[in-house]
Amino acid sequence: MSGLVIIQDPNGKAQVKDEYDSIEFTLNTGETNYDLDTNQANFKSNVEHPYYVEIFSTEEISIKFNSTSNHSITIQADTLRVFDRQEAMNIYLTNASGTNSNVKIYVK
């Protein structure tokens, strides 16, 4: 079962998942609360309820999970951040770095 992930779905059932989504895009400087679900078709195309998220950005950005009213989490430049067991129904990204950022997001 190499590469498979066991997650708890919203209905309380354990599921084995080998599907994932991978998104790469440029986040323009000055972008605020960029809506990943609306703007990136590959987000949740294979994984309906992502609970594992990896985010890499070439510039410092901030993210919010699921709502723009949640607190921001800073992603340092050139650093991979992993969020495990975090339901990610949507991710909002902000780039105030002064430079466009190349962003890579992997969810499963």
C-alpha positions in Angstrom: 0.0 0.0 0.0 2.9 2.3 -0.6 1.8 5.9 -1.4 -1.7 5.4 0.0 -3.1 7.7 2.6 -5.7 6.7 5.2 -7.9 9.7 6.1 -11.1 10.3 8.0 -13.8 11.6 5.7 -16.6 14.0 6.9 -19.0 11.1 7.4 -16.7 9.5 9.9 -15.5 6.7 7.7 -11.8 5.9 7.2 -10.8 5.9 3.6 -7.6 4.8 1.8 -6.7 7.5 -0.8 -4.1 7.4 -3.5 -5.5 10.3 -5.4 -3.9 13.8 -5.1 -4.0 17.2 -6.7 -1.0 19.2 -7.7 -1.3 22.9 -8.5 1.5 25.3 -9.7 0.9 28.9 -10.6 2.2 32.5 -10.2 0.7 34.5 -7.4 1.1 38.2 -8.3 2.4 40.6 -5.8 -0.4 42.7 -4.3 -2.8 39.8 -4.6 -5.1 39.5 -1.5 -7.2 36.5 -0.6 -6.6 34.8 -3.9 -9.4 32.1 -4.0 -7.7 28.8 -4.9 -10.9 26.9 -5.4 -12.3 29.5 -7.8 -9.1 30.3 -9.7 -7.4 26.9 -10.0 -9.4 24.1 -11.7 -7.0 21.4 -10.5 -7.7 22.1 -6.8 -10.1 19.4 -5.6 -10.4 17.8 -9.1 -9.3 14.4 -7.7 -9.5 14.9 -3.9 -12.9 16.2 -2.8 -12.0 16.6 0.9 -8.2 17.4 1.2 -6.8 16.8 4.7 -3.1 16.9 3.8 -1.5 20.1 2.3 2.0 20.9 1.2 2.7 24.5 0.1 5.9 25.9 -1.3 6.4 29.5 -2.4 9.4 31.4 -3.8 8.4 34.5 -1.9 6.9 35.0 1.6 3.1 34.7 1.3 0.3 34.2 3.8 -2.6 31.7 3.6 -6.0 31.2 5.2 -7.8 27.9 5.3 -11.5 27.8 4.4 -12.5 31.4 5.1 -11.0 34.8 4.6 -12.0 35.7 8.2 -9.6 33.1 9.6 -6.2 34.0 10.9 -3.3 34.2 8.4 -0.5 31.6 8.4 2.9 32.9 7.0 4.7 30.7 4.5 8.3 31.8 4.4 10.1 32.2 1.0 11.7 29.0 -0.3 10.3 26.9 2.5 8.0 23.9 2.3 5.1 23.9 4.8 3.1 20.8 5.5 -0.4 20.8 7.1 -1.6 17.3 8.1 -5.1 16.6 9.2 -6.2 20.2 8.2 -9.4 20.1 6.2 -8.7 22.4 3.2 -12.0 23.0 1.5 -10.4 26.2 0.2 -7.2 28.1 0.6 -6.9 31.9 0.3 -3.4 33.3 -0.5 -2.0 36.8 -0.1 1.2 38.1 -1.6 2.5 41.3 -0.1 6.2 40.5 -0.8 6.7 43.0 -3.6 7.6 40.2 -6.1 5.5 37.7 -7.9 5.7 34.3 -6.3 5.8 30.8 -7.9 3.5 28.7 -5.7 3.3 24.9 -5.6 0.5 23.2 -3.7 0.0 19.5 -3.2 -3.1 18.1 -1.5 -4.3 14.6 -0.7 
